[in-house]
Amino acid sequence: MLLFRLKRTLKLGIKSLWMHRLRSTLTTLGIIFGVCSVIAMLAIGEGASREAQESIARLGSTNLIIETVRPPEEQTDTGNVETVKSYGLTYADAESIRNTIPNVDVAVPIREIDQEARYLNRKVAIKIVGTIPWYTEISPIRLMRGRFLSSTDLHHQLAVCVIDDQVGRKLFAFDDPLGLDVKIYGGYYRVVGIVTRAATGKTTDGFDRGPAVVSGDSGGVVGNIYIPLTTAKSRFTELTASFSGGSQSVERVELQKIIVKVTSNRQVLQMRDIIDTLLNHIHDKQDYQIVVPLELLRAAARTRRIFSIVLGSIAAISLLVGGIGIMNIMLATVSERTREIGIRRALGARKRDIIVQFLSETLLLTLLGGVLGIILGSIIPSLVTHFGHMPTIITGGSLVLAFGVSAAIGITFGLYPACRAANMDPIESLRHE
């Protein structure tokens, strides 16, 4: 009996909405766009946040990245002078960290040099990474073919190199890079291996930006070429000259980075303080900084939560506006159907029957709008990813949240018009024209 009455009420609600198709459609649009905006904005926010977290995670949660930074400019005499300024990390710093600090699994010194690589008549801008064979233990790169740098390469300062797969595609085209020679800064280096990123993040320009420990953000750089640190030390100068006005300034930097891998996550922050204390005693100026990926990861997680709350709240406002529009239309519908309500009450319909009738119409509008909004909200993030080259992630929680909020709005904003219809005086309703 109950099922029959619900079925009859549902058919009556559908018939009533169908009689006013345009009004019902316009009313549903508010819910459709509200649900769509909730799903789309949460998907865009989740995608951006996930990409940032993955980029930080690729740096290594147990790694400490010590970077060379330019110290504050000191007061110098103006005029035609030539000075040599030495600052930044040194080979001695790497030895001190490796030999004096416990719980350090690996300490990898890195020297980075922007250069141009040539093969036949092709040339590309690359970043030379001078490092040691244990670099792969702290980096997300993965060996595709050949081998990585060895202790023999390091000890004998051999002219060998390992290239990124991006460099291989751009520089060698259809030739097999293994065993071929690359010309860099007047010298030739034999390619012994090809590596790729274990996890990549594409940018809008099509290049793999990768983590900060692997490549810099220099414009036009295709990828990295890895050579032994001793080879980089012997073949490339540590001096860089710059001219300003009538003066020439020469700077000397030995290492751009030292990456330290500690035993466990719990020791990362403690190890940061120990290394900072050690370097502070060695360096007489603040020419280094210590980056802790674990702290960045935690900060990114907090930012992600805040970002999701803000975007969800903004999108929920549109759902609220849609709910107000539904209540407004249902109140107008109650006024138009006053005589119908009086006739139903006179024929024996109870107050709850009237409430169920109008509430079912409201729920039909909101649930239909919720379903269509979910469909549209699932399409928009795909379009953003395709045309805007932005990562988007649609989670099941966002779908459930959007649909649940639309249903709750239907009940909340439909209850008042339904109760108002049920509380009408049947006699006065029958007199209404």
ZIRARA-V768474 format. One record per residue. N is the residue number from 1. RES is the residue in one small letter. SS is DSSP state (~ for helix, > for strand, _ for the rest). PSI is psi in radians with two decimals (999 if undefined). BURIAL is b if it has 9 or more other ideal C-beta (glycine too) atoms within 8 Angstrom, else e. Layout:
n->N res->RES ss->SS psi->PSI burial->BURIAL
n->N res->RES ss->SS psi->PSI burial->BURIAL
This chain:
n->1 res->m ss->_ psi->-0.77 burial->e
n->2 res->l ss->~ psi->-0.71 burial->e
n->3 res->l ss->~ psi->-0.66 burial->e
n->4 res->f ss->~ psi->-0.71 burial->e
n->5 res->r ss->~ psi->-0.68 burial->b
n->6 res->l ss->~ psi->-0.70 burial->b
n->7 res->k ss->~ psi->-0.75 burial->e
n->8 res->r ss->~ psi->-0.71 burial->e
n->9 res->t ss->~ psi->-0.70 burial->b
n->10 res->l ss->~ psi->-0.76 burial->b
n->11 res->k ss->~ psi->-0.66 burial->e
n->12 res->l ss->~ psi->-0.68 burial->b
n->13 res->g ss->~ psi->-0.73 burial->b
n->14 res->i ss->~ psi->-0.70 burial->b
n->15 res->k ss->~ psi->-0.73 burial->e
n->16 res->s ss->~ psi->-0.73 burial->b
n->17 res->l ss->~ psi->-0.61 burial->b
n->18 res->w ss->~ psi->-0.51 burial->e
n->19 res->m ss->~ psi->-0.44 burial->e
n->20 res->h ss->_ psi->1.14 burial->b
n->21 res->r ss->~ psi->-0.78 burial->e
n->22 res->l ss->~ psi->-0.80 burial->e
n->23 res->r ss->~ psi->-0.72 burial->e
n->24 res->s ss->~ psi->-0.70 burial->b
n->25 res->t ss->~ psi->-0.80 burial->e
n->26 res->l ss->~ psi->-0.62 burial->e
n->27 res->t ss->~ psi->-0.70 burial->b
n->28 res->t ss->~ psi->-0.48 burial->b
n->29 res->l ss->~ psi->-0.62 burial->b
n->30 res->g ss->~ psi->-0.73 burial->b
n->31 res->i ss->~ psi->-0.70 burial->b
n->32 res->i ss->~ psi->-0.89 burial->b
n->33 res->f ss->~ psi->-0.55 burial->b
n->34 res->g ss->~ psi->-0.86 burial->b
n->35 res->v ss->~ psi->-0.72 burial->b
n->36 res->c ss->~ psi->-0.76 burial->b
n->37 res->s ss->~ psi->-0.64 burial->b
n->38 res->v ss->~ psi->-0.87 burial->b
n->39 res->i ss->~ psi->-0.80 burial->b
n->40 res->a ss->~ psi->-0.78 burial->b
n->41 res->m ss->~ psi->-0.68 burial->b
n->42 res->l ss->~ psi->-0.63 burial->b
n->43 res->a ss->~ psi->-0.75 burial->b
n->44 res->i ss->~ psi->-0.77 burial->b
n->45 res->g ss->~ psi->-0.71 burial->b
n->46 res->e ss->~ psi->-0.72 burial->b
n->47 res->g ss->~ psi->-0.79 burial->b
n->48 res->a ss->~ psi->-0.73 burial->b
n->49 res->s ss->~ psi->-0.73 burial->b
n->50 res->r ss->~ psi->-0.68 burial->b
n->51 res->e ss->~ psi->-0.73 burial->b
n->52 res->a ss->~ psi->-0.72 burial->b
n->53 res->q ss->~ psi->-0.68 burial->b
n->54 res->e ss->~ psi->-0.66 burial->b
n->55 res->s ss->~ psi->-0.72 burial->b
n->56 res->i ss->~ psi->-0.69 burial->b
n->57 res->a ss->~ psi->-0.56 burial->b
n->58 res->r ss->_ psi->-0.35 burial->b
n->59 res->l ss->_ psi->-0.37 burial->b
n->60 res->g ss->_ psi->2.08 burial->b
n->61 res->s ss->_ psi->-0.33 burial->b
n->62 res->t ss->_ psi->0.22 burial->b
n->63 res->n ss->> psi->2.64 burial->b
n->64 res->l ss->> psi->2.20 burial->b
n->65 res->i ss->> psi->1.98 burial->b
n->66 res->i ss->> psi->2.11 burial->b
n->67 res->e ss->> psi->2.54 burial->b
n->68 res->t ss->> psi->2.32 burial->b
n->69 res->v ss->_ psi->2.63 burial->b
n->70 res->r ss->_ psi->2.20 burial->e
n->71 res->p ss->_ psi->2.86 burial->b
n->72 res->p ss->_ psi->2.46 burial->e
n->73 res->e ss->_ psi->2.29 burial->e
n->74 res->e ss->_ psi->2.70 burial->e
n->75 res->q ss->_ psi->2.17 burial->e
n->76 res->t ss->_ psi->2.76 burial->e
n->77 res->d ss->_ psi->2.45 burial->e
n->78 res->t ss->_ psi->2.65 burial->e
n->79 res->g ss->_ psi->-3.03 burial->e
n->80 res->n ss->_ psi->1.60 burial->e
n->81 res->v ss->_ psi->2.71 burial->e
n->82 res->e ss->> psi->2.12 burial->e
n->83 res->t ss->> psi->2.71 burial->e
n->84 res->v ss->> psi->2.04 burial->e
n->85 res->k ss->> psi->2.13 burial->e
n->86 res->s ss->> psi->2.27 burial->e
n->87 res->y ss->_ psi->3.02 burial->b
n->88 res->g ss->_ psi->-3.02 burial->b
n->89 res->l ss->> psi->2.64 burial->b
n->90 res->t ss->_ psi->2.92 burial->e
n->91 res->y ss->~ psi->-0.57 burial->e
n->92 res->a ss->~ psi->-0.61 burial->e
n->93 res->d ss->~ psi->-0.76 burial->b
n->94 res->a ss->~ psi->-0.72 burial->b
n->95 res->e ss->~ psi->-0.71 burial->e
n->96 res->s ss->~ psi->-0.74 burial->b
n->97 res->i ss->~ psi->-0.75 burial->b
n->98 res->r ss->~ psi->-0.59 burial->b
n->99 res->n ss->~ psi->-0.42 burial->e
n->100 res->t ss->~ psi->-0.35 burial->e
n->101 res->i ss->_ psi->2.18 burial->b
n->102 res->p ss->_ psi->2.96 burial->e
n->103 res->n ss->_ psi->0.39 burial->e
n->104 res->v ss->> psi->1.94 burial->b
n->105 res->d ss->> psi->-0.85 burial->e
n->106 res->v ss->> psi->2.43 burial->b
n->107 res->a ss->> psi->1.98 burial->b
n->108 res->v ss->> psi->1.95 burial->b
n->109 res->p ss->> psi->2.51 burial->b
n->110 res->i ss->> psi->2.33 burial->b
n->111 res->r ss->> psi->2.25 burial->b
n->112 res->e ss->> psi->2.34 burial->b
n->113 res->i ss->> psi->2.21 burial->b
n->114 res->d ss->> psi->2.17 burial->b
n->115 res->q ss->> psi->-3.04 burial->b
n->116 res->e ss->> psi->2.26 burial->b
n->117 res->a ss->> psi->2.47 burial->b
n->118 res->r ss->> psi->2.49 burial->b
n->119 res->y ss->> psi->2.09 burial->b
n->120 res->l ss->_ psi->-2.14 burial->e
n->121 res->n ss->_ psi->0.22 burial->e
n->122 res->r ss->> psi->2.56 burial->b
n->123 res->k ss->> psi->2.54 burial->e
n->124 res->v ss->> psi->2.66 burial->b
n->125 res->a ss->> psi->2.26 burial->b
n->126 res->i ss->> psi->2.95 burial->b
n->127 res->k ss->> psi->2.09 burial->b
n->128 res->i ss->> psi->2.25 burial->b
n->129 res->v ss->> psi->1.82 burial->b
n->130 res->g ss->> psi->2.10 burial->b
n->131 res->t ss->> psi->-2.92 burial->b
n->132 res->i ss->_ psi->2.92 burial->b
n->133 res->p ss->~ psi->-0.39 burial->b
n->134 res->w ss->~ psi->0.17 burial->e
n->135 res->y ss->~ psi->-0.60 burial->b
n->136 res->t ss->~ psi->-0.30 burial->b
n->137 res->e ss->~ psi->-0.35 burial->b
n->138 res->i ss->_ psi->0.04 burial->b
n->139 res->s ss->_ psi->2.63 burial->b
n->140 res->p ss->_ psi->0.17 burial->b
n->141 res->i ss->> psi->2.66 burial->b
n->142 res->r ss->> psi->2.33 burial->e
n->143 res->l ss->> psi->2.16 burial->b
n->144 res->m ss->> psi->-0.87 burial->b
n->145 res->r ss->> psi->2.76 burial->e
n->146 res->g ss->> psi->-2.47 burial->b
n->147 res->r ss->_ psi->2.91 burial->e
n->148 res->f ss->_ psi->-3.13 burial->b
n->149 res->l ss->_ psi->2.55 burial->b
n->150 res->s ss->_ psi->2.97 burial->e
n->151 res->s ss->~ psi->-0.57 burial->e
n->152 res->t ss->~ psi->-0.75 burial->e
n->153 res->d ss->~ psi->-0.73 burial->b
n->154 res->l ss->~ psi->-0.76 burial->b
n->155 res->h ss->~ psi->-0.71 burial->e
n->156 res->h ss->~ psi->0.11 burial->e
n->157 res->q ss->_ psi->0.83 burial->b
n->158 res->l ss->_ psi->2.61 burial->e
n->159 res->a ss->_ psi->1.20 burial->b
n->160 res->v ss->> psi->2.82 burial->b
n->161 res->c ss->> psi->2.74 burial->b
n->162 res->v ss->> psi->2.30 burial->b
n->163 res->i ss->> psi->2.69 burial->b
n->164 res->d ss->> psi->2.66 burial->b
n->165 res->d ss->~ psi->-0.51 burial->b
n->166 res->q ss->~ psi->-0.74 burial->b
n->167 res->v ss->~ psi->-0.69 burial->b
n->168 res->g ss->~ psi->-0.72 burial->b
n->169 res->r ss->~ psi->-0.72 burial->e
n->170 res->k ss->~ psi->-0.66 burial->b
n->171 res->l ss->~ psi->-0.70 burial->b
n->172 res->f ss->~ psi->-0.23 burial->b
n->173 res->a ss->_ psi->-1.99 burial->e
n->174 res->f ss->_ psi->-0.01 burial->e
n->175 res->d ss->_ psi->2.62 burial->e
n->176 res->d ss->_ psi->2.04 burial->e
n->177 res->p ss->_ psi->-0.52 burial->b
n->178 res->l ss->_ psi->2.24 burial->b
n->179 res->g ss->_ psi->-0.18 burial->e
n->180 res->l ss->_ psi->2.88 burial->b
n->181 res->d ss->> psi->2.40 burial->e
n->182 res->v ss->> psi->2.35 burial->b
n->183 res->k ss->> psi->2.15 burial->b
n->184 res->i ss->> psi->2.08 burial->b
n->185 res->y ss->_ psi->0.78 burial->e
n->186 res->g ss->_ psi->-0.06 burial->e
n->187 res->g ss->> psi->2.78 burial->e
n->188 res->y ss->> psi->2.43 burial->e
n->189 res->y ss->> psi->2.26 burial->b
n->190 res->r ss->> psi->2.23 burial->b
n->191 res->v ss->> psi->2.08 burial->b
n->192 res->v ss->> psi->-0.15 burial->b
n->193 res->g ss->> psi->2.78 burial->b
n->194 res->i ss->> psi->2.29 burial->b
n->195 res->v ss->> psi->2.85 burial->b
n->196 res->t ss->> psi->2.95 burial->b
n->197 res->r ss->> psi->2.45 burial->b
n->198 res->a ss->_ psi->-0.52 burial->e
n->199 res->a ss->_ psi->2.18 burial->e
n->200 res->t ss->_ psi->2.70 burial->e
n->201 res->g ss->_ psi->1.91 burial->b
n->202 res->k ss->> psi->2.45 burial->b
n->203 res->t ss->_ psi->3.03 burial->b
n->204 res->t ss->_ psi->-0.34 burial->e
n->205 res->d ss->_ psi->0.04 burial->e
n->206 res->g ss->_ psi->-0.12 burial->e
n->207 res->f ss->_ psi->2.69 burial->b
n->208 res->d ss->> psi->1.88 burial->b
n->209 res->r ss->_ psi->-0.76 burial->b
n->210 res->g ss->_ psi->3.11 burial->b
n->211 res->p ss->_ psi->2.81 burial->b
n->212 res->a ss->_ psi->-0.38 burial->e
n->213 res->v ss->_ psi->-0.19 burial->b
n->214 res->v ss->_ psi->-0.87 burial->b
n->215 res->s ss->_ psi->2.69 burial->b
n->216 res->g ss->_ psi->-3.06 burial->e
n->217 res->d ss->_ psi->0.43 burial->e
n->218 res->s ss->_ psi->2.36 burial->e
n->219 res->g ss->_ psi->2.36 burial->e
n->220 res->g ss->_ psi->-0.08 burial->e
n->221 res->v ss->_ psi->2.16 burial->b
n->222 res->v ss->_ psi->-0.76 burial->b
n->223 res->g ss->> psi->-2.84 burial->b
n->224 res->n ss->> psi->2.62 burial->b
n->225 res->i ss->> psi->2.14 burial->b
n->226 res->y ss->> psi->2.24 burial->b
n->227 res->i ss->> psi->2.79 burial->b
n->228 res->p ss->> psi->2.52 burial->b
n->229 res->l ss->~ psi->-0.64 burial->b
n->230 res->t ss->~ psi->-0.60 burial->b
n->231 res->t ss->~ psi->-0.75 burial->b
n->232 res->a ss->~ psi->-0.63 burial->b
n->233 res->k ss->~ psi->-0.65 burial->b
n->234 res->s ss->~ psi->-0.47 burial->e
n->235 res->r ss->~ psi->-0.32 burial->e
n->236 res->f ss->_ psi->2.34 burial->b
n->237 res->t ss->_ psi->2.64 burial->e
n->238 res->e ss->_ psi->0.02 burial->e
n->239 res->l ss->> psi->2.43 burial->e
n->240 res->t ss->> psi->2.35 burial->e
n->241 res->a ss->> psi->2.49 burial->e
n->242 res->s ss->> psi->2.53 burial->e
n->243 res->f ss->> psi->2.34 burial->e
n->244 res->s ss->> psi->2.01 burial->e
n->245 res->g ss->_ psi->-2.16 burial->e
n->246 res->g ss->_ psi->0.14 burial->e
n->247 res->s ss->> psi->2.64 burial->b
n->248 res->q ss->> psi->2.29 burial->e
n->249 res->s ss->> psi->2.26 burial->b
n->250 res->v ss->> psi->2.24 burial->b
n->251 res->e ss->> psi->2.52 burial->b
n->252 res->r ss->> psi->2.08 burial->b
n->253 res->v ss->_ psi->2.18 burial->b
n->254 res->e ss->_ psi->-0.88 burial->b
n->255 res->l ss->> psi->2.48 burial->b
n->256 res->q ss->_ psi->-0.53 burial->b
n->257 res->k ss->> psi->2.67 burial->b
n->258 res->i ss->> psi->2.12 burial->b
n->259 res->i ss->> psi->2.18 burial->b
n->260 res->v ss->> psi->2.25 burial->b
n->261 res->k ss->> psi->2.12 burial->b
n->262 res->v ss->> psi->3.06 burial->b
n->263 res->t ss->_ psi->-0.79 burial->e
n->264 res->s ss->_ psi->2.90 burial->e
n->265 res->n ss->~ psi->-0.58 burial->e
n->266 res->r ss->~ psi->-0.38 burial->e
n->267 res->q ss->~ psi->0.00 burial->b
n->268 res->v ss->~ psi->-0.90 burial->b
n->269 res->l ss->~ psi->-0.67 burial->b
n->270 res->q ss->~ psi->-0.71 burial->e
n->271 res->m ss->~ psi->-0.57 burial->b
n->272 res->r ss->~ psi->-0.77 burial->b
n->273 res->d ss->~ psi->-0.66 burial->e
n->274 res->i ss->~ psi->-0.79 burial->b
n->275 res->i ss->~ psi->-0.68 burial->b
n->276 res->d ss->~ psi->-0.71 burial->b
n->277 res->t ss->~ psi->-0.74 burial->e
n->278 res->l ss->~ psi->-0.86 burial->b
n->279 res->l ss->~ psi->-0.54 burial->b
n->280 res->n ss->~ psi->-0.55 burial->e
n->281 res->h ss->~ psi->-0.53 burial->e
n->282 res->i ss->~ psi->-0.71 burial->e
n->283 res->h ss->_ psi->2.38 burial->b
n->284 res->d ss->_ psi->0.00 burial->e
n->285 res->k ss->_ psi->2.79 burial->e
n->286 res->q ss->_ psi->1.43 burial->e
n->287 res->d ss->_ psi->0.48 burial->b
n->288 res->y ss->> psi->2.81 burial->b
n->289 res->q ss->> psi->2.60 burial->e
n->290 res->i ss->> psi->2.11 burial->b
n->291 res->v ss->> psi->2.25 burial->b
n->292 res->v ss->> psi->1.80 burial->b
n->293 res->p ss->~ psi->-0.54 burial->b
n->294 res->l ss->~ psi->-0.72 burial->b
n->295 res->e ss->~ psi->-0.71 burial->e
n->296 res->l ss->~ psi->-0.65 burial->b
n->297 res->l ss->~ psi->-0.74 burial->b
n->298 res->r ss->~ psi->-0.70 burial->e
n->299 res->a ss->~ psi->-0.67 burial->e
n->300 res->a ss->~ psi->-0.63 burial->b
n->301 res->a ss->~ psi->-0.71 burial->b
n->302 res->r ss->~ psi->-0.76 burial->e
n->303 res->t ss->~ psi->-0.64 burial->b
n->304 res->r ss->~ psi->-0.78 burial->b
n->305 res->r ss->~ psi->-0.79 burial->e
n->306 res->i ss->~ psi->-0.74 burial->e
n->307 res->f ss->~ psi->-0.77 burial->b
n->308 res->s ss->~ psi->-0.70 burial->b
n->309 res->i ss->~ psi->-0.77 burial->e
n->310 res->v ss->~ psi->-0.85 burial->e
n->311 res->l ss->~ psi->-0.73 burial->b
n->312 res->g ss->~ psi->-0.66 burial->b
n->313 res->s ss->~ psi->-0.73 burial->e
n->314 res->i ss->~ psi->-0.77 burial->b
n->315 res->a ss->~ psi->-0.57 burial->b
n->316 res->a ss->~ psi->-0.45 burial->b
n->317 res->i ss->~ psi->-0.69 burial->e
n->318 res->s ss->~ psi->-0.60 burial->b
n->319 res->l ss->~ psi->-0.67 burial->b
n->320 res->l ss->~ psi->-0.74 burial->b
n->321 res->v ss->~ psi->-0.73 burial->b
n->322 res->g ss->~ psi->-0.67 burial->b
n->323 res->g ss->~ psi->-0.68 burial->b
n->324 res->i ss->~ psi->-0.68 burial->b
n->325 res->g ss->~ psi->-0.68 burial->b
n->326 res->i ss->~ psi->-0.76 burial->b
n->327 res->m ss->~ psi->-0.68 burial->b
n->328 res->n ss->~ psi->-0.77 burial->e
n->329 res->i ss->~ psi->-0.70 burial->b
n->330 res->m ss->~ psi->-0.61 burial->b
n->331 res->l ss->~ psi->-0.70 burial->b
n->332 res->a ss->~ psi->-0.66 burial->e
n->333 res->t ss->~ psi->-0.71 burial->b
n->334 res->v ss->~ psi->-0.74 burial->b
n->335 res->s ss->~ psi->-0.68 burial->e
n->336 res->e ss->~ psi->-0.53 burial->e
n->337 res->r ss->_ psi->0.48 burial->b
n->338 res->t ss->~ psi->-0.78 burial->b
n->339 res->r ss->~ psi->-0.68 burial->b
n->340 res->e ss->~ psi->-0.69 burial->e
n->341 res->i ss->~ psi->-0.73 burial->b
n->342 res->g ss->~ psi->-0.73 burial->b
n->343 res->i ss->~ psi->-0.77 burial->b
n->344 res->r ss->~ psi->-0.69 burial->b
n->345 res->r ss->~ psi->-0.67 burial->b
n->346 res->a ss->~ psi->-0.51 burial->e
n->347 res->l ss->_ psi->0.03 burial->e
n->348 res->g ss->_ psi->0.06 burial->e
n->349 res->a ss->_ psi->2.37 burial->e
n->350 res->r ss->_ psi->2.97 burial->e
n->351 res->k ss->~ psi->-0.71 burial->e
n->352 res->r ss->~ psi->-0.47 burial->e
n->353 res->d ss->~ psi->-0.71 burial->b
n->354 res->i ss->~ psi->-0.72 burial->b
n->355 res->i ss->~ psi->-0.81 burial->b
n->356 res->v ss->~ psi->-0.66 burial->b
n->357 res->q ss->~ psi->-0.91 burial->b
n->358 res->f ss->~ psi->-0.57 burial->b
n->359 res->l ss->~ psi->-0.62 burial->b
n->360 res->s ss->~ psi->-0.65 burial->b
n->361 res->e ss->~ psi->-0.72 burial->b
n->362 res->t ss->~ psi->-0.76 burial->b
n->363 res->l ss->~ psi->-0.65 burial->b
n->364 res->l ss->~ psi->-0.77 burial->b
n->365 res->l ss->~ psi->-0.82 burial->b
n->366 res->t ss->~ psi->-0.71 burial->b
n->367 res->l ss->~ psi->-0.69 burial->b
n->368 res->l ss->~ psi->-0.74 burial->b
n->369 res->g ss->~ psi->-0.62 burial->b
n->370 res->g ss->~ psi->-0.75 burial->b
n->371 res->v ss->~ psi->-0.83 burial->b
n->372 res->l ss->~ psi->-0.63 burial->b
n->373 res->g ss->~ psi->-0.65 burial->b
n->374 res->i ss->~ psi->-0.74 burial->b
n->375 res->i ss->~ psi->-0.85 burial->e
n->376 res->l ss->~ psi->-0.68 burial->b
n->377 res->g ss->~ psi->-0.38 burial->b
n->378 res->s ss->~ psi->-0.41 burial->b
n->379 res->i ss->~ psi->-0.71 burial->e
n->380 res->i ss->~ psi->-0.82 burial->b
n->381 res->p ss->~ psi->-0.60 burial->b
n->382 res->s ss->~ psi->-0.69 burial->b
n->383 res->l ss->~ psi->-0.67 burial->e
n->384 res->v ss->~ psi->-0.73 burial->b
n->385 res->t ss->~ psi->-0.71 burial->b
n->386 res->h ss->~ psi->-0.83 burial->e
n->387 res->f ss->~ psi->-0.57 burial->e
n->388 res->g ss->~ psi->-0.08 burial->e
n->389 res->h ss->_ psi->0.67 burial->e
n->390 res->m ss->_ psi->2.36 burial->b
n->391 res->p ss->_ psi->2.38 burial->e
n->392 res->t ss->_ psi->2.49 burial->b
n->393 res->i ss->_ psi->2.06 burial->b
n->394 res->i ss->_ psi->2.08 burial->b
n->395 res->t ss->_ psi->2.67 burial->b
n->396 res->g ss->~ psi->-0.56 burial->e
n->397 res->g ss->~ psi->-0.66 burial->e
n->398 res->s ss->~ psi->-0.64 burial->b
n->399 res->l ss->~ psi->-0.81 burial->b
n->400 res->v ss->~ psi->-0.73 burial->e
n->401 res->l ss->~ psi->-0.84 burial->b
n->402 res->a ss->~ psi->-0.79 burial->b
n->403 res->f ss->~ psi->-0.70 burial->b
n->404 res->g ss->~ psi->-0.70 burial->e
n->405 res->v ss->~ psi->-0.67 burial->b
n->406 res->s ss->~ psi->-0.69 burial->b
n->407 res->a ss->~ psi->-0.72 burial->b
n->408 res->a ss->~ psi->-0.67 burial->e
n->409 res->i ss->~ psi->-0.67 burial->b
n->410 res->g ss->~ psi->-0.74 burial->b
n->411 res->i ss->~ psi->-0.78 burial->b
n->412 res->t ss->~ psi->-0.87 burial->e
n->413 res->f ss->~ psi->-0.19 burial->b
n->414 res->g ss->~ psi->-0.26 burial->b
n->415 res->l ss->~ psi->-0.71 burial->b
n->416 res->y ss->~ psi->-0.86 burial->b
n->417 res->p ss->~ psi->-0.63 burial->b
n->418 res->a ss->~ psi->-0.75 burial->b
n->419 res->c ss->~ psi->-0.64 burial->b
n->420 res->r ss->~ psi->-0.67 burial->b
n->421 res->a ss->~ psi->-0.69 burial->b
n->422 res->a ss->~ psi->-0.49 burial->b
n->423 res->n ss->_ psi->0.10 burial->e
n->424 res->m ss->_ psi->2.52 burial->b
n->425 res->d ss->_ psi->2.12 burial->e
n->426 res->p ss->~ psi->-0.67 burial->b
n->427 res->i ss->~ psi->-0.80 burial->e
n->428 res->e ss->~ psi->-0.57 burial->b
n->429 res->s ss->~ psi->-0.67 burial->b
n->430 res->l ss->~ psi->-0.48 burial->b
n->431 res->r ss->~ psi->-0.25 burial->e
n->432 res->h ss->_ psi->2.37 burial->e
n->433 res->e ss->_ psi->999 burial->e
